[in-house]
């Protein structure tokens, strides 16, 4: 298992180096469900978007990576959401090229659970096939 972790760290080394150069604070880096799990806090939304661009350069499908990258605004929204309720909902900002299946795969490991995200965000979404970059979604 350690070998898989090391292989994935090498694969995504350029992303990790980019994050360090952009002052992205790495909070967690480990192997979870046989995937590289990265939790980090980016100083701005622009930096977060550029980190995602780097990830997609390494592997456009990032099927062996789970990345949870927050920005100060998203972290505050997450804190407000979790302090006001007992649910463990997370906030995800839609990126260009995203769809609910892709987001579902990232958070749940199953693209078919996209309706769970859609149901939690009916106040913002009228159609599960129409996402706009920049929208913040609750991930239940």
N, C-alpha and C positions, 0 to 999 in steps of 0.2 A: 504494500500500500504506500509506503514511503517513496518507493521508486516512481509510482504514478504521480505523486505529489511533486517530486523533483522534475519529472518530465514536463508536467504542465507549467511549473514555474519557469522552466527554460523556454517552453513554447511562447508564453506570454511575457517574457522578460522585457521585450521592448515596451510593452504597455506599462509594466511596473516601473521601468526607468522613466518613461514619459510622465507617469503620475508623480514620481518623486521630483522631477524637474519643474512640474507645474504647481508644486506645493499642495498636492492632494494628500490629505492625511489618511494613511492606511490604518484601519482599525482592526481588521481581521483578515488573515490569509491562511486558509487551510483546505483540506480535502473533505468535501461533503458530497455524499451520494456519488462517489467516484468522479467528481468534477472539482475544478479549482474554484473555491468560494472566496470572493474578494468583497470586503465591506470597506467603504472609504467615504471620506467627506471632501468634496471639491469646494474650492473657495467661491466659485461662481457657476452659473448655469452654462456659460460658454466653455469653461474648462471641462465641465462634465461632458458636454457634447463632444469636445475634442478627444476626451478619453474614450468615449464610445467609438469615435472614428478610428482611433488606434486599434481598438479591439477588433473592429470589423476588417481592418487591414490584415491582421494576423489570421483571422478565421471569420468569414462573413456570417457563418451560422452560429458561431461560438457555442456549439453543442456540448462542449466539455468545460464550460465556464458559467458560473453564476456570479453576476456582479450587482452589488447593491451600492450604488453611488449616490450620496445625498449632497444637496447644496444647503447652505444655511437656511434658505426659505423653506425648502422641503423638510428639513429637520425640525424647524419650528412648527410647521403644519402637522408633522407626524406627532410631535410632542403634544400639541393641542388636541389632536384627534384621540390619542391614547389616554390623555389625562381626563378627558371628558367622558370616556366610556371604558368598559372593560375589554373591548375587542382589541385584537392585536393587528389592526389594519395598518398597512404601510401605504405610503404615497409614492407613486411612480409618475415621472414626467414623460409623456409620449415623445419619442424621438422620430425624426424622419425615417420612413420605411417600416415603422412598427405596425403591427396589427394585433388584435386581441389574442389570437392563437400564439403568436410569438411571445407576447408578454406572459401569457399563461404558462407556456413551456418554461420560461425563465424562472418564474416564481414557484410553480407547482410541479415542474418536471413533466407536465402533461398538457399538450396544446388543446386538448378537447375540453378543458375546464374553463375555457374563455367566457362562457356564459355567467360564471360566478362573478367575474370582474364586471361584465356588462350589467348584471343585476344590481351590483353595488354602486354603479355610476349612472343609473338611469336619469338622474338629475342633470347630467352633463352630456349623455349620449342618447341619440334617438335611433341609431342603427349600429349594430356591432361591427359592421364592415366599413364604417366611416369614422376614422380617427384623424384628429388634427394634431400635428406636432405642437408641443407646448402645454397641452391639456394635462392637468394633474389628476391621476386616477387613484382612487382608493383600491388597495389590493387586500381583500379580506383574508 
